[in-house]
């Protein structure tokens, strides 16, 4: 039987909490983006990852709003740096790198997304 990974503990910055309140995003909605992102990219800030999920799908490949979450791994914790709602559709920016890329690919291969 394979060993299960220990779940990552989320910590929330004051900035992230303020942005979530401003954009009316709950912690469970942000977790949803983290656990099942549609796209994962390098974050704007150093050593961060940005994850995106559409708010709702109009058709199979179309949506009108996106929810973005920026995270940073700090030891055994995953720090939520910021979260926001984008009123449109963004173009892919950059590929993810390092540990998060490997972790996300394993998650997708296991049927998580």
C-alpha positions in Angstrom: 0.0 0.0 0.0 1.5 3.4 -1.0 2.2 5.9 1.7 -0.1 8.9 1.7 1.3 12.4 1.6 0.7 14.6 4.6 -1.8 17.4 3.7 -0.3 20.8 3.3 -1.5 23.3 5.9 -2.8 26.6 4.5 -1.9 29.9 6.1 -3.6 33.2 5.0 -1.9 36.6 4.8 -3.8 39.7 5.9 -3.6 40.9 2.3 -5.3 37.7 1.0 -8.0 37.9 3.6 -8.7 41.6 2.6 -8.8 40.7 -1.1 -11.1 37.8 -0.4 -13.5 40.0 1.4 -13.3 42.7 -1.3 -14.0 40.2 -4.1 -16.5 38.2 -2.0 -14.5 35.0 -2.1 -14.8 32.4 0.7 -12.0 30.2 2.0 -13.7 27.2 0.6 -13.9 28.8 -2.9 -10.1 29.7 -2.7 -9.4 26.1 -1.7 -11.4 24.9 -4.7 -9.1 26.9 -7.0 -6.0 25.4 -5.2 -7.2 21.8 -5.4 -8.6 21.9 -9.0 -7.0 24.7 -11.0 -7.7 25.1 -14.7 -4.3 26.7 -15.3 -1.2 27.0 -13.1 1.6 29.6 -13.9 4.6 31.3 -12.3 3.4 34.1 -9.9 4.3 37.7 -10.4 6.1 37.8 -7.0 9.3 35.9 -6.6 8.9 32.2 -5.6 5.1 32.1 -6.0 2.7 30.1 -8.1 -0.6 31.5 -9.5 -3.6 29.2 -10.0 -6.7 30.0 -12.0 -10.2 28.6 -12.2 -13.1 30.0 -14.2 -16.1 31.1 -12.1 -18.5 29.2 -14.3 -18.3 27.7 -17.8 -20.7 29.1 -20.4 -19.7 26.4 -22.9 -17.1 23.7 -22.9 -14.2 26.2 -23.6 -15.7 29.6 -22.7 -16.1 31.6 -19.6 -16.4 35.3 -18.6 -14.7 35.6 -15.2 -11.7 33.9 -13.5 -10.6 33.5 -9.9 -6.9 33.7 -9.3 -5.0 32.6 -6.2 -1.3 33.3 -5.6 0.5 30.9 -3.2 4.0 30.4 -1.8 5.4 27.3 -0.1 7.0 28.0 3.2 8.3 24.8 4.8 5.4 22.6 5.7 2.8 25.4 5.1 1.4 26.8 1.9 0.9 30.5 2.3 -2.0 32.1 0.4 -0.5 35.5 -0.7 -3.4 36.9 -2.6 -6.7 36.0 -4.2 -8.7 38.0 -6.8 -11.5 37.9 -9.3 -10.6 38.9 -12.9 -13.5 40.2 -15.0 -12.5 38.6 -18.3 -10.4 35.9 -19.8 -6.6 36.0 -19.5 -4.0 34.7 -21.9 -1.6 32.0 -20.6 1.5 33.8 -19.3 4.2 31.3 -18.3 4.9 27.7 -17.4 5.1 26.5 -13.9 8.5 25.4 -12.6 9.9 23.2 -9.9 8.1 21.2 -7.2 4.7 22.7 -7.9 4.8 21.6 -11.5 5.7 18.0 -10.5 3.0 18.0 -7.8 0.3 19.4 -10.2 1.2 16.8 -12.9 0.9 13.9 -10.4 -2.5 15.3 -9.3 -3.8 15.5 -12.9 -2.5 12.0 -13.7 -4.4 10.6 -10.8 -7.6 12.0 -12.2 -7.8 15.0 -9.8 -8.7 17.6 -12.4 
